[in-house]
Amino acid sequence: MEEDAEFQRWNSRYETPDYYFGKAPNAFLAAQAPRLKRGWKALAVADGEGRNGVWLARQGLDVLSVDFSPAAQAKARALAAESKVAMRFEQADITKRKWEVREFDVVAAIFIQFCPPPLRNEILRGLKGALKRGGLFLLQGYRPEQLAYGTGGPPKAENMYTEEFLRGFFGDMKILHLASHDDAIEEGSHHRGMSALIDLVAEKP
């Protein structure tokens, strides 16, 4: 029942005419453009209404956009058409989906902090396994300090990331960039204002 309630909560959010998190890509993700190569296969995880997946496709990547909300994916398809890019879509629950092994050159995991630590870690392990050798894991999320700002994200500090956690969890990869910072963000109507952020770029050996 809790799972059904979570589905309904997100799907109803995405059924509104406006784009819940806007149409522009996440700023951290957009800043990684110099690292990307045309033709790479990219996985946009929990991609919602498609802002990040569409941006990746606009960079010339072969994108699979995955989300569990059909309402979100309908808007993602519309955004892709508006942006004149071709990409693939899959409706799936990422807490249950088993990822292909060594399939993608890029995994974009932007604000996927809706699960408690055991399940979160299981998801991240699967996503790491989905990367090819030399592939990039691009992650941005909230730090526990975000609770004081209240400008987005889950209401649970345990769901959030710290440098210590990310450095340990991705210790088997080459960490190219890891930074904690407080910045104002404007992503639609629901990620807006000063935020406690953390960024990670890791390369699979």
C-alpha positions, 0 to 999 in steps of 0.5 A, spaced: 500 500 500 505 504 501 508 503 494 501 504 491 501 511 495 508 513 493 506 512 485 500 516 486 503 521 489 508 522 484 504 521 478 499 526 481 504 531 481 506 530 474 499 530 471 499 538 472 500 542 466 507 545 468 513 542 468 514 540 476 522 541 476 522 545 469 524 544 462 532 546 463 537 541 465 540 540 472 546 545 472 551 540 475 549 535 469 550 541 464 556 543 467 559 536 465 558 537 457 565 537 456 566 530 459 561 527 454 562 524 447 557 524 442 554 516 441 555 514 448 549 510 451 546 514 457 542 512 462 537 517 465 535 514 472 528 517 475 528 522 469 521 524 471 519 529 465 525 528 461 529 535 462 536 531 464 535 525 459 532 530 453 539 535 455 543 528 454 540 527 447 541 534 445 548 533 446 548 527 441 548 521 446 543 515 445 539 516 451 534 511 455 530 515 460 527 511 465 521 513 470 515 509 474 510 515 472 506 514 466 504 522 467 511 524 467 513 520 461 508 523 457 511 530 458 518 527 457 516 525 450 513 531 449 519 535 451 523 530 447 519 532 441 519 539 442 527 539 442 527 535 436 531 529 439 530 522 439 531 517 445 528 511 448 523 511 454 522 506 459 516 506 465 519 502 470 520 502 478 528 503 479 527 500 486 526 493 483 529 493 476 535 489 474 540 493 470 544 490 464 551 489 466 556 494 463 551 497 458 552 504 459 557 510 458 554 514 462 549 514 468 546 520 470 543 520 477 540 527 479 536 527 486 534 520 486 534 520 494 527 517 495 529 511 498 532 509 505 539 507 505 539 499 504 535 500 498 538 506 496 545 503 496 542 497 492 540 501 487 546 505 486 550 498 486 546 496 480 547 503 477 555 502 478 554 495 475 551 498 469 557 502 467 562 500 462 569 500 463 571 508 462 564 510 464 562 516 468 557 516 474 554 523 474 550 524 481 548 530 484 544 530 491 542 533 497 547 533 504 543 532 511 544 540 511 538 541 506 533 540 512 535 546 515 533 550 508 527 546 506 527 548 499 526 541 496 528 533 497 526 528 502 525 530 509 529 525 512 537 526 513 538 519 512 536 519 505 542 524 503 549 524 501 555 526 505 562 526 502 564 520 507 559 516 504 560 517 497 568 517 497 567 510 501 561 507 496 565 509 490 572 507 492 572 502 487 572 507 482 576 513 480 573 519 483 574 525 478 570 530 482 567 530 489 564 537 492 560 539 497 557 546 496 551 551 498 548 554 492 541 557 490 538 553 485 531 554 480 529 548 478 521 549 476 517 550 482 519 545 487 527 545 487 528 553 488 532 557 493 538 556 497 540 548 497 545 544 501 548 540 495 553 535 493 556 533 486 560 527 484 563 525 478 566 518 478 569 513 472 569 506 472 576 503 471 
